[in-house]
Amino acid sequence: MALLHTAYFDASGKKDAHPSVTVAGAVASCKKWNRFNEEWAAVLKQERVKEFHATDFAASLGEYESWKGDKPRRSQFLRRLIEIIRQNVNKLFIATVEMDGWSSVNKEYLLEEYFFSPFALAGYSVTDLVLQWREKREKRRRLEIIFEDGEDLLDWRGLKKLCAGLDVIPERLSKEKAVPCQVGDLVAWKTRIASQNTMKINRKIDPLAFNPDLLRQALTELRSLDTVLVTPVVNGVYSRAALLRTCKKSRVPKRSTFHPSL
């Protein structure tokens, strides 16, 4: 019997509220995920929290309200979680869609009609990357794709339609039933924040005037990802240029040339 692997994913960012949307997660064998679940649950129990939720943790809300200002406790907690990830997953997969780029390209091409939403495109991308990972190792390796339940129903339907082209049917489960999705929550949140901060800095950079301070700030933001990208990772960003390439490669029509039949 072929060995079963499962990939768990979660998203960070909303298309109408944030500059970018990121989907991230990891793949591992069932044996590794079982060990992960035990170790992850033990850390959460020691800290008296039911689940890891990145936005609540970052803002000291909900279960983390009493953690505000306690930098040693927060740092140690994250280090322990990240070490569990490092020890128990085979590979991380990340895809980020920049909303300015999405909005711009969608005005020129039928981007939304073909790829539905930033979440659907990012989720499709990481799913495709996991399939490529399996292809390089063992075609017969059984694979499950699981997303945390929490996205808009239309976004989820869009993702399922895109994945149908890959002959994959992703599932979605609650955070309580799919604890490994919390890996995606952590990695997606950290990646999205670093991406957004880097984009802000890049907008300030004048290509005709070298500014070493801004360059250092941008590099610092990118290097901050090293704290969570502790295993082999595939990390891609759909900027405006990347979305344009995607439209051309997928033969997405321009809006100016599209004439629906009456």
CYANA upper distance limits for C-alpha pairs under 8 A (distance plus 0.5 A):
  2 ALA  CA    140 ARG  CA      6.74
  2 ALA  CA    141 ARG  CA      5.75
  2 ALA  CA    142 ARG  CA      6.55
  3 LEU  CA     29 SER  CA      7.94
  3 LEU  CA    141 ARG  CA      6.13
  3 LEU  CA    142 ARG  CA      6.58
  4 LEU  CA     29 SER  CA      6.56
  4 LEU  CA     30 CYS  CA      6.93
  4 LEU  CA    141 ARG  CA      6.85
  4 LEU  CA    142 ARG  CA      5.15
  4 LEU  CA    143 LEU  CA      6.30
  4 LEU  CA    144 GLU  CA      8.22
  5 HIS  CA     27 VAL  CA      7.21
  5 HIS  CA     28 ALA  CA      5.97
  5 HIS  CA     29 SER  CA      4.76
  5 HIS  CA     30 CYS  CA      6.48
  5 HIS  CA    141 ARG  CA      7.81
  5 HIS  CA    142 ARG  CA      6.60
  5 HIS  CA    143 LEU  CA      5.42
  5 HIS  CA    144 GLU  CA      6.95
  6 THR  CA     27 VAL  CA      6.06
  6 THR  CA     28 ALA  CA      6.35
  6 THR  CA     29 SER  CA      6.79
  6 THR  CA     30 CYS  CA      7.33
  6 THR  CA    143 LEU  CA      6.02
  6 THR  CA    144 GLU  CA      5.11
  6 THR  CA    145 ILE  CA      6.50
  6 THR  CA    146 ILE  CA      7.90
  7 ALA  CA     25 GLY  CA      7.37
  7 ALA  CA     26 ALA  CA      5.92
  7 ALA  CA     27 VAL  CA      4.58
  7 ALA  CA     28 ALA  CA      7.16
  7 ALA  CA    130 VAL  CA      8.03
  7 ALA  CA    143 LEU  CA      8.02
  7 ALA  CA    144 GLU  CA      6.68
  7 ALA  CA    145 ILE  CA      5.50
  7 ALA  CA    146 ILE  CA      6.60
  8 TYR  CA     25 GLY  CA      5.88
  8 TYR  CA     26 ALA  CA      6.24
  8 TYR  CA     27 VAL  CA      7.09
  8 TYR  CA    145 ILE  CA      6.76
  8 TYR  CA    146 ILE  CA      5.35
  8 TYR  CA    147 PHE  CA      6.28
  8 TYR  CA    148 GLU  CA      8.19
  8 TYR  CA    178 ALA  CA      8.28
  8 TYR  CA    180 PRO  CA      6.58
  8 TYR  CA    181 CYS  CA      5.58
  8 TYR  CA    183 VAL  CA      8.40
  8 TYR  CA    184 GLY  CA      7.46
  9 PHE  CA     23 VAL  CA      7.19
  9 PHE  CA     24 ALA  CA      5.93
  9 PHE  CA     25 GLY  CA      4.66
  9 PHE  CA     26 ALA  CA      7.34
  9 PHE  CA    145 ILE  CA      8.44
  9 PHE  CA    146 ILE  CA      6.73
  9 PHE  CA    147 PHE  CA      5.20
  9 PHE  CA    148 GLU  CA      6.91
  9 PHE  CA    181 CYS  CA      5.82
  9 PHE  CA    183 VAL  CA      8.21
  9 PHE  CA    184 GLY  CA      5.52
  9 PHE  CA    185 ASP  CA      8.17
 10 ASP  CA     23 VAL  CA      6.17
 10 ASP  CA     24 ALA  CA      6.27
 10 ASP  CA     25 GLY  CA      6.85
 10 ASP  CA    147 PHE  CA      6.25
 10 ASP  CA    148 GLU  CA      5.92
 10 ASP  CA    181 CYS  CA      6.23
 10 ASP  CA    182 GLN  CA      7.78
 10 ASP  CA    183 VAL  CA      8.41
 10 ASP  CA    184 GLY  CA      5.17
 10 ASP  CA    185 ASP  CA      5.77
 10 ASP  CA    188 ALA  CA      7.56
 11 ALA  CA     21 VAL  CA      7.69
 11 ALA  CA     22 THR  CA      6.05
 11 ALA  CA     23 VAL  CA      4.76
 11 ALA  CA     24 ALA  CA      6.90
 11 ALA  CA    119 PHE  CA      7.98
 11 ALA  CA    184 GLY  CA      7.49
 11 ALA  CA    185 ASP  CA      6.85
 11 ALA  CA    188 ALA  CA      6.54
 11 ALA  CA    189 TRP  CA      8.23
 12 SER  CA     21 VAL  CA      6.42
 12 SER  CA     22 THR  CA      5.75
 12 SER  CA     23 VAL  CA      6.92
 12 SER  CA    185 ASP  CA      7.25
 12 SER  CA    188 ALA  CA      5.97
 12 SER  CA    189 TRP  CA      5.78
 12 SER  CA    192 ARG  CA      7.34
 13 GLY  CA     17 ALA  CA      7.76
 13 GLY  CA     18 HIS  CA      6.14
 13 GLY  CA     19 PRO  CA      8.41
 13 GLY  CA     20 SER  CA      6.75
 13 GLY  CA     21 VAL  CA      5.12
 13 GLY  CA     22 THR  CA      6.96
 13 GLY  CA    189 TRP  CA      8.24
 13 GLY  CA    192 ARG  CA      7.83
 14 LYS  CA     18 HIS  CA      6.04
 14 LYS  CA     20 SER  CA      7.94
 14 LYS  CA     21 VAL  CA      6.55
 15 LYS  CA     19 PRO  CA      7.98
 15 LYS  CA     20 SER  CA      7.43
 15 LYS  CA     21 VAL  CA      6.93
 15 LYS  CA     99 MET  CA      7.17
 15 LYS  CA    118 PRO  CA      7.41
 18 HIS  CA     99 MET  CA      8.17
 19 PRO  CA     98 GLU  CA      6.70
 19 PRO  CA     99 MET  CA      5.82
 19 PRO  CA    100 ASP  CA      7.49
 19 PRO  CA    196 GLN  CA      6.98
 20 SER  CA     96 THR  CA      7.17
 20 SER  CA     97 VAL  CA      6.03
 20 SER  CA     98 GLU  CA      4.92
 20 SER  CA     99 MET  CA      5.64
 20 SER  CA    192 ARG  CA      7.09
 20 SER  CA    195 SER  CA      8.34
 20 SER  CA    196 GLN  CA      7.34
 21 VAL  CA     96 THR  CA      6.09
 21 VAL  CA     97 VAL  CA      5.79
 21 VAL  CA     98 GLU  CA      7.17
 21 VAL  CA     99 MET  CA      7.83
 21 VAL  CA    118 PRO  CA      6.97
 21 VAL  CA    119 PHE  CA      7.06
 21 VAL  CA    122 ALA  CA      8.38
 21 VAL  CA    192 ARG  CA      7.32
 22 THR  CA     94 ILE  CA      7.59
 22 THR  CA     95 ALA  CA      6.17
 22 THR  CA     96 THR  CA      4.69
 22 THR  CA     97 VAL  CA      6.89
 22 THR  CA    119 PHE  CA      7.89
 22 THR  CA    122 ALA  CA      7.28
 22 THR  CA    188 ALA  CA      6.00
 22 THR  CA    189 TRP  CA      7.99
 22 THR  CA    191 THR  CA      7.76
 22 THR  CA    192 ARG  CA      6.29
 23 VAL  CA     94 ILE  CA      6.32
 23 VAL  CA     95 ALA  CA      5.99
 23 VAL  CA     96 THR  CA      6.98
 23 VAL  CA    119 PHE  CA      7.58
 23 VAL  CA    122 ALA  CA      6.31
 23 VAL  CA    123 GLY  CA      6.49
 23 VAL  CA    126 VAL  CA      7.97
 23 VAL  CA    184 GLY  CA      7.73
 23 VAL  CA    188 ALA  CA      6.16
 24 ALA  CA     92 LEU  CA      7.79
 24 ALA  CA     93 PHE  CA      6.08
 24 ALA  CA     94 ILE  CA      4.81
 24 ALA  CA     95 ALA  CA      7.00
 24 ALA  CA    126 VAL  CA      7.80
 24 ALA  CA    184 GLY  CA      5.21
 24 ALA  CA    185 ASP  CA      7.76
 24 ALA  CA    187 VAL  CA      6.64
 24 ALA  CA    188 ALA  CA      5.39
 25 GLY  CA     92 LEU  CA      6.23
 25 GLY  CA     93 PHE  CA      6.08
 25 GLY  CA     94 ILE  CA      7.23
 25 GLY  CA    181 CYS  CA      7.35
 25 GLY  CA    183 VAL  CA      6.56
 25 GLY  CA    184 GLY  CA      4.46
 25 GLY  CA    185 ASP  CA      8.20
 25 GLY  CA    187 VAL  CA      7.60
 25 GLY  CA    188 ALA  CA      8.06
 26 ALA  CA     89 VAL  CA      6.85
 26 ALA  CA     90 ASN  CA      7.64
 26 ALA  CA     91 LYS  CA      6.07
 26 ALA  CA     92 LEU  CA      4.90
 26 ALA  CA     93 PHE  CA      6.53
 26 ALA  CA    183 VAL  CA      7.65
 26 ALA  CA    184 GLY  CA      7.44
 27 VAL  CA     89 VAL  CA      6.53
 27 VAL  CA     90 ASN  CA      6.25
 27 VAL  CA     91 LYS  CA      6.23
 27 VAL  CA     92 LEU  CA      7.30
 27 VAL  CA    130 VAL  CA      8.04
 28 ALA  CA     32 LYS  CA      6.60
 28 ALA  CA     33 TRP  CA      6.89
 28 ALA  CA     88 ASN  CA      7.68
 28 ALA  CA     89 VAL  CA      5.44
 28 ALA  CA     90 ASN  CA      5.65
 28 ALA  CA     91 LYS  CA      7.90
 29 SER  CA     33 TRP  CA      6.77
 29 SER  CA     89 VAL  CA      8.49
 30 CYS  CA     34 ASN  CA      6.55
 31 LYS  CA     35 ARG  CA      6.97
 32 LYS  CA     36 PHE  CA      6.56
 32 LYS  CA     88 ASN  CA      5.85
 32 LYS  CA     89 VAL  CA      7.40
 33 TRP  CA     37 ASN  CA      6.54
 33 TRP  CA     88 ASN  CA      7.32
 33 TRP  CA     89 VAL  CA      8.12
 33 TRP  CA    180 PRO  CA      7.74
 34 ASN  CA     38 GLU  CA      7.00
 35 ARG  CA     39 GLU  CA      6.80
 35 ARG  CA     88 ASN  CA      7.84
 36 PHE  CA     40 TRP  CA      6.33
 36 PHE  CA     84 ILE  CA      7.10
 36 PHE  CA     85 ILE  CA      7.98
 36 PHE  CA     88 ASN  CA      6.45
 36 PHE  CA    180 PRO  CA      8.18
 37 ASN  CA     41 ALA  CA      6.42
 37 ASN  CA    179 VAL  CA      7.23
 37 ASN  CA    180 PRO  CA      7.59
 38 GLU  CA     42 ALA  CA      6.71
 39 GLU  CA     43 VAL  CA      7.02
 39 GLU  CA     84 ILE  CA      7.42
 40 TRP  CA     44 LEU  CA      6.87
 40 TRP  CA     81 LEU  CA      7.29
 40 TRP  CA     84 ILE  CA      7.42
 41 ALA  CA     45 LYS  CA      6.51
 42 ALA  CA     46 GLN  CA      6.73
 43 VAL  CA     47 GLU  CA      6.87
 43 VAL  CA     77 PHE  CA      8.40
 43 VAL  CA     80 ARG  CA      8.02
 43 VAL  CA     81 LEU  CA      8.04
 44 LEU  CA     48 ARG  CA      6.48
 44 LEU  CA     49 VAL  CA      5.78
 44 LEU  CA     50 LYS  CA      6.88
 44 LEU  CA     51 GLU  CA      7.23
 44 LEU  CA     52 PHE  CA      8.17
 45 LYS  CA     49 VAL  CA      6.63
 45 LYS  CA     50 LYS  CA      7.63
 49 VAL  CA     63 GLU  CA      6.61
 49 VAL  CA     64 TYR  CA      8.39
 50 LYS  CA     63 GLU  CA      8.47
 51 GLU  CA    176 GLU  CA      8.42
 51 GLU  CA    182 GLN  CA      8.40
 52 PHE  CA     57 PHE  CA      7.97
 52 PHE  CA    182 GLN  CA      6.76
 52 PHE  CA    186 LEU  CA      8.45
 53 HIS  CA     57 PHE  CA      6.58
 53 HIS  CA    182 GLN  CA      7.72
 53 HIS  CA    185 ASP  CA      7.34
 53 HIS  CA    186 LEU  CA      7.98
 54 ALA  CA     58 ALA  CA      6.49
 54 ALA  CA    185 ASP  CA      6.74
 54 ALA  CA    186 LEU  CA      6.07
 54 ALA  CA    189 TRP  CA      6.88
 55 THR  CA     59 ALA  CA      6.67
 55 THR  CA    189 TRP  CA      7.91
 56 ASP  CA     60 SER  CA      6.14
 56 ASP  CA     61 LEU  CA      5.19
 56 ASP  CA     62 GLY  CA      6.68
 56 ASP  CA     63 GLU  CA      8.14
 56 ASP  CA     64 TYR  CA      7.16
 57 PHE  CA     61 LEU  CA      6.97
 57 PHE  CA     64 TYR  CA      6.22
 59 ALA  CA     68 LYS  CA      8.39
 60 SER  CA     64 TYR  CA      5.25
 60 SER  CA     65 GLU  CA      5.02
 60 SER  CA     66 SER  CA      7.63
 60 SER  CA     67 TRP  CA      6.56
 60 SER  CA     68 LYS  CA      5.77
 61 LEU  CA     65 GLU  CA      4.98
 64 TYR  CA     68 LYS  CA      7.79
 67 TRP  CA     73 ARG  CA      8.03
 67 TRP  CA     74 ARG  CA      7.63
 70 ASP  CA     74 ARG  CA      6.79
 71 LYS  CA     75 SER  CA      6.43
 72 PRO  CA     76 GLN  CA      6.57
 73 ARG  CA     77 PHE  CA      6.55
 74 ARG  CA     78 LEU  CA      6.81
 75 SER  CA     79 ARG  CA      6.66
 76 GLN  CA     80 ARG  CA      6.72
 77 PHE  CA     81 LEU  CA      6.90
 78 LEU  CA     82 ILE  CA      6.52
 79 ARG  CA     83 GLU  CA      6.60
 80 ARG  CA     84 ILE  CA      6.92
 81 LEU  CA     85 ILE  CA      6.96
 82 ILE  CA     86 ARG  CA      6.68
 82 ILE  CA    227 THR  CA      8.40
 82 ILE  CA    228 VAL  CA      6.74
 82 ILE  CA    230 VAL  CA      8.04
 83 GLU  CA     87 GLN  CA      6.70
 84 ILE  CA     88 ASN  CA      6.67
 85 ILE  CA     89 VAL  CA      6.39
 85 ILE  CA    183 VAL  CA      7.72
 85 ILE  CA    230 VAL  CA      8.28
 85 ILE  CA    231 THR  CA      8.50
 86 ARG  CA    230 VAL  CA      6.14
 86 ARG  CA    231 THR  CA      6.19
 89 VAL  CA    231 THR  CA      7.96
 90 ASN  CA    231 THR  CA      7.65
 90 ASN  CA    232 PRO  CA      7.83
 91 LYS  CA    231 THR  CA      6.48
 91 LYS  CA    232 PRO  CA      5.59
 91 LYS  CA    233 VAL  CA      6.13
 91 LYS  CA    234 VAL  CA      8.48
 92 LEU  CA    229 LEU  CA      8.05
 92 LEU  CA    231 THR  CA      7.22
 92 LEU  CA    232 PRO  CA      6.76
 92 LEU  CA    233 VAL  CA      5.02
 92 LEU  CA    234 VAL  CA      6.89
 93 PHE  CA    126 VAL  CA      6.29
 93 PHE  CA    129 LEU  CA      7.63
 93 PHE  CA    130 VAL  CA      7.97
 93 PHE  CA    233 VAL  CA      6.22
 93 PHE  CA    234 VAL  CA      5.47
 93 PHE  CA    235 ASN  CA      6.60
 94 ILE  CA    126 VAL  CA      6.75
 94 ILE  CA    188 ALA  CA      7.66
 94 ILE  CA    233 VAL  CA      8.14
 94 ILE  CA    234 VAL  CA      6.65
 94 ILE  CA    235 ASN  CA      5.16
 94 ILE  CA    236 GLY  CA      6.75
 95 ALA  CA    122 ALA  CA      5.66
 95 ALA  CA    123 GLY  CA      8.00
 95 ALA  CA    125 SER  CA      7.11
 95 ALA  CA    126 VAL  CA      6.81
 95 ALA  CA    235 ASN  CA      6.49
 95 ALA  CA    236 GLY  CA      5.44
 95 ALA  CA    237 VAL  CA      6.28
 95 ALA  CA    238 TYR  CA      7.97
 96 THR  CA    122 ALA  CA      6.74
 96 THR  CA    192 ARG  CA      7.67
 96 THR  CA    236 GLY  CA      6.88
 96 THR  CA    237 VAL  CA      5.20
 96 THR  CA    238 TYR  CA      6.42
 97 VAL  CA    101 GLY  CA      8.29
 97 VAL  CA    102 TRP  CA      7.66
 97 VAL  CA    118 PRO  CA      6.39
 97 VAL  CA    119 PHE  CA      8.44
 97 VAL  CA    121 LEU  CA      8.48
 97 VAL  CA    122 ALA  CA      7.15
 97 VAL  CA    237 VAL  CA      6.48
 97 VAL  CA    238 TYR  CA      5.13
 97 VAL  CA    239 SER  CA      7.06
 98 GLU  CA    102 TRP  CA      6.76
 98 GLU  CA    237 VAL  CA      7.94
 98 GLU  CA    238 TYR  CA      6.57
 98 GLU  CA    239 SER  CA      6.02
 98 GLU  CA    240 ARG  CA      7.93
 99 MET  CA    103 SER  CA      6.52
 99 MET  CA    118 PRO  CA      8.22
100 ASP  CA    104 SER  CA      6.60
100 ASP  CA    240 ARG  CA      7.96
101 GLY  CA    105 VAL  CA      6.54
101 GLY  CA    238 TYR  CA      8.20
101 GLY  CA    239 SER  CA      6.03
101 GLY  CA    240 ARG  CA      4.44
101 GLY  CA    241 ALA  CA      8.23
101 GLY  CA    243 LEU  CA      7.67
102 TRP  CA    106 ASN  CA      6.36
102 TRP  CA    111 LEU  CA      8.44
102 TRP  CA    118 PRO  CA      7.91
102 TRP  CA    239 SER  CA      8.27
102 TRP  CA    240 ARG  CA      7.10
102 TRP  CA    243 LEU  CA      7.61
103 SER  CA    107 LYS  CA      6.99
104 SER  CA    108 GLU  CA      7.57
104 SER  CA    240 ARG  CA      7.79
105 VAL  CA    109 TYR  CA      6.41
105 VAL  CA    111 LEU  CA      7.50
105 VAL  CA    240 ARG  CA      7.14
105 VAL  CA    243 LEU  CA      7.40
105 VAL  CA    244 LEU  CA      7.10
106 ASN  CA    110 LEU  CA      6.49
106 ASN  CA    111 LEU  CA      5.46
106 ASN  CA    112 GLU  CA      6.88
107 LYS  CA    255 ARG  CA      7.90
108 GLU  CA    254 LYS  CA      6.21
108 GLU  CA    255 ARG  CA      6.24
108 GLU  CA    256 SER  CA      8.00
109 TYR  CA    247 CYS  CA      7.76
109 TYR  CA    252 VAL  CA      7.06
109 TYR  CA    253 PRO  CA      6.36
109 TYR  CA    254 LYS  CA      4.65
109 TYR  CA    255 ARG  CA      5.70
110 LEU  CA    114 TYR  CA      6.83
110 LEU  CA    252 VAL  CA      6.69
110 LEU  CA    253 PRO  CA      6.46
110 LEU  CA    254 LYS  CA      6.58
110 LEU  CA    255 ARG  CA      6.38
111 LEU  CA    115 PHE  CA      6.31
111 LEU  CA    116 PHE  CA      7.74
111 LEU  CA    247 CYS  CA      7.54
111 LEU  CA    252 VAL  CA      7.43
112 GLU  CA    116 PHE  CA      4.90
112 GLU  CA    117 SER  CA      6.45
114 TYR  CA    252 VAL  CA      7.53
115 PHE  CA    120 ALA  CA      7.10
115 PHE  CA    121 LEU  CA      6.21
115 PHE  CA    158 GLY  CA      7.63
115 PHE  CA    162 LEU  CA      7.74
116 PHE  CA    120 ALA  CA      6.74
116 PHE  CA    121 LEU  CA      7.82
116 PHE  CA    155 ASP  CA      7.52
116 PHE  CA    158 GLY  CA      5.90
116 PHE  CA    159 LEU  CA      8.32
117 SER  CA    121 LEU  CA      6.75
117 SER  CA    155 ASP  CA      6.66
117 SER  CA    158 GLY  CA      7.64
118 PRO  CA    122 ALA  CA      6.57
119 PHE  CA    123 GLY  CA      6.34
119 PHE  CA    155 ASP  CA      6.89
119 PHE  CA    159 LEU  CA      8.07
120 ALA  CA    124 TYR  CA      6.43
120 ALA  CA    155 ASP  CA      6.27
120 ALA  CA    156 TRP  CA      7.30
120 ALA  CA    158 GLY  CA      6.06
120 ALA  CA    159 LEU  CA      4.77
120 ALA  CA    162 LEU  CA      8.01
121 LEU  CA    125 SER  CA      6.60
121 LEU  CA    159 LEU  CA      7.54
121 LEU  CA    162 LEU  CA      8.45
122 ALA  CA    126 VAL  CA      6.90
123 GLY  CA    127 THR  CA      6.69
123 GLY  CA    159 LEU  CA      6.96
124 TYR  CA    128 ASP  CA      6.63
124 TYR  CA    159 LEU  CA      6.61
124 TYR  CA    162 LEU  CA      6.78
124 TYR  CA    163 CYS  CA      6.55
125 SER  CA    129 LEU  CA      6.72
126 VAL  CA    130 VAL  CA      6.74
127 THR  CA    131 LEU  CA      6.89
127 THR  CA    145 ILE  CA      7.76
127 THR  CA    163 CYS  CA      8.08
128 ASP  CA    132 GLN  CA      6.77
128 ASP  CA    166 LEU  CA      7.83
129 LEU  CA    133 TRP  CA      6.68
129 LEU  CA    234 VAL  CA      8.37
130 VAL  CA    134 ARG  CA      6.78
131 LEU  CA    135 GLU  CA      6.59
132 GLN  CA    136 LYS  CA      6.88
133 TRP  CA    137 ARG  CA      7.26
134 ARG  CA    138 GLU  CA      6.32
134 ARG  CA    139 LYS  CA      6.74
134 ARG  CA    141 ARG  CA      7.35
135 GLU  CA    139 LYS  CA      5.57
144 GLU  CA    170 PRO  CA      7.79
145 ILE  CA    169 ILE  CA      8.01
145 ILE  CA    170 PRO  CA      5.44
145 ILE  CA    171 GLU  CA      6.76
146 ILE  CA    170 PRO  CA      6.19
146 ILE  CA    171 GLU  CA      5.27
146 ILE  CA    172 ARG  CA      5.84
146 ILE  CA    173 LEU  CA      7.49
147 PHE  CA    170 PRO  CA      7.68
147 PHE  CA    171 GLU  CA      6.67
147 PHE  CA    172 ARG  CA      5.06
147 PHE  CA    173 LEU  CA      6.94
147 PHE  CA    181 CYS  CA      7.46
148 GLU  CA    172 ARG  CA      5.79
148 GLU  CA    173 LEU  CA      5.67
148 GLU  CA    174 SER  CA      6.08
148 GLU  CA    175 LYS  CA      6.47
148 GLU  CA    178 ALA  CA      7.62
148 GLU  CA    181 CYS  CA      6.54
149 ASP  CA    172 ARG  CA      5.60
149 ASP  CA    173 LEU  CA      5.56
149 ASP  CA    174 SER  CA      5.52
149 ASP  CA    175 LYS  CA      7.70
150 GLY  CA    174 SER  CA      8.14
151 GLU  CA    155 ASP  CA      7.00
151 GLU  CA    156 TRP  CA      6.95
152 ASP  CA    156 TRP  CA      6.84
153 LEU  CA    157 ARG  CA      6.65
154 LEU  CA    158 GLY  CA      6.63
155 ASP  CA    159 LEU  CA      6.81
156 TRP  CA    160 LYS  CA      6.77
157 ARG  CA    161 LYS  CA      6.74
158 GLY  CA    162 LEU  CA      6.82
159 LEU  CA    163 CYS  CA      6.61
160 LYS  CA    164 ALA  CA      6.60
160 LYS  CA    169 ILE  CA      7.12
160 LYS  CA    170 PRO  CA      7.21
161 LYS  CA    165 GLY  CA      7.69
162 LEU  CA    166 LEU  CA      7.93
163 CYS  CA    167 ASP  CA      7.01
163 CYS  CA    168 VAL  CA      5.93
163 CYS  CA    169 ILE  CA      7.01
163 CYS  CA    170 PRO  CA      7.91
164 ALA  CA    168 VAL  CA      6.09
164 ALA  CA    169 ILE  CA      7.04
173 LEU  CA    177 LYS  CA      6.58
173 LEU  CA    178 ALA  CA      6.51
174 SER  CA    178 ALA  CA      6.62
175 LYS  CA    179 VAL  CA      6.13
175 LYS  CA    181 CYS  CA      7.02
175 LYS  CA    182 GLN  CA      7.68
180 PRO  CA    184 GLY  CA      8.00
181 CYS  CA    185 ASP  CA      6.90
182 GLN  CA    186 LEU  CA      6.70
183 VAL  CA    187 VAL  CA      6.67
184 GLY  CA    188 ALA  CA      6.08
185 ASP  CA    189 TRP  CA      6.49
186 LEU  CA    190 LYS  CA      6.75
187 VAL  CA    191 THR  CA      6.51
187 VAL  CA    228 VAL  CA      6.92
187 VAL  CA    229 LEU  CA      8.09
188 ALA  CA    192 ARG  CA      6.45
189 TRP  CA    193 ILE  CA      6.70
190 LYS  CA    194 ALA  CA      6.69
190 LYS  CA    225 LEU  CA      7.40
190 LYS  CA    228 VAL  CA      8.15
191 THR  CA    195 SER  CA      6.47
191 THR  CA    225 LEU  CA      7.07
192 ARG  CA    196 GLN  CA      6.55
193 ILE  CA    197 ASN  CA      6.63
194 ALA  CA    198 THR  CA      6.58
194 ALA  CA    221 GLU  CA      5.96
194 ALA  CA    222 LEU  CA      6.79
194 ALA  CA    224 SER  CA      7.77
194 ALA  CA    225 LEU  CA      7.60
195 SER  CA    199 MET  CA      6.66
195 SER  CA    221 GLU  CA      8.34
195 SER  CA    222 LEU  CA      8.11
196 GLN  CA    200 LYS  CA      6.84
197 ASN  CA    201 ILE  CA      6.88
197 ASN  CA    218 ALA  CA      8.32
197 ASN  CA    221 GLU  CA      7.35
198 THR  CA    202 ASN  CA      6.58
198 THR  CA    217 GLN  CA      8.50
198 THR  CA    218 ALA  CA      5.79
198 THR  CA    221 GLU  CA      6.71
198 THR  CA    222 LEU  CA      7.74
199 MET  CA    203 ARG  CA      6.82
200 LYS  CA    204 LYS  CA      7.41
201 ILE  CA    205 ILE  CA      7.23
201 ILE  CA    214 LEU  CA      7.01
201 ILE  CA    217 GLN  CA      7.82
201 ILE  CA    218 ALA  CA      6.71
202 ASN  CA    214 LEU  CA      8.44
202 ASN  CA    218 ALA  CA      7.84
204 LYS  CA    214 LEU  CA      8.27
205 ILE  CA    209 ALA  CA      8.28
205 ILE  CA    210 PHE  CA      8.35
205 ILE  CA    211 ASN  CA      7.60
205 ILE  CA    214 LEU  CA      7.33
206 ASP  CA    210 PHE  CA      7.52
206 ASP  CA    211 ASN  CA      8.32
211 ASN  CA    215 LEU  CA      6.94
212 PRO  CA    216 ARG  CA      6.59
213 ASP  CA    217 GLN  CA      6.77
214 LEU  CA    218 ALA  CA      6.74
215 LEU  CA    219 LEU  CA      6.74
216 ARG  CA    220 THR  CA      6.54
217 GLN  CA    221 GLU  CA      6.84
218 ALA  CA    222 LEU  CA      6.90
219 LEU  CA    223 ARG  CA      6.53
220 THR  CA    224 SER  CA      6.64
221 GLU  CA    225 LEU  CA      7.84
222 LEU  CA    226 ASP  CA      8.39
225 LEU  CA    229 LEU  CA      6.52
226 ASP  CA    230 VAL  CA      7.11
229 LEU  CA    233 VAL  CA      7.27
237 VAL  CA    242 ALA  CA      8.05
238 TYR  CA    242 ALA  CA      5.58
238 TYR  CA    243 LEU  CA      6.17
239 SER  CA    243 LEU  CA      6.59
240 ARG  CA    244 LEU  CA      6.68
241 ALA  CA    245 ARG  CA      6.83
242 ALA  CA    246 THR  CA      6.64
243 LEU  CA    247 CYS  CA      6.67
244 LEU  CA    248 LYS  CA      6.80
245 ARG  CA    249 LYS  CA      6.48
246 THR  CA    250 SER  CA      6.44
247 CYS  CA    251 ARG  CA      6.30
247 CYS  CA    252 VAL  CA      5.37
247 CYS  CA    253 PRO  CA      8.28
248 LYS  CA    252 VAL  CA      6.71
253 PRO  CA    257 THR  CA      7.27
253 PRO  CA    258 PHE  CA      7.00
254 LYS  CA    258 PHE  CA      6.90
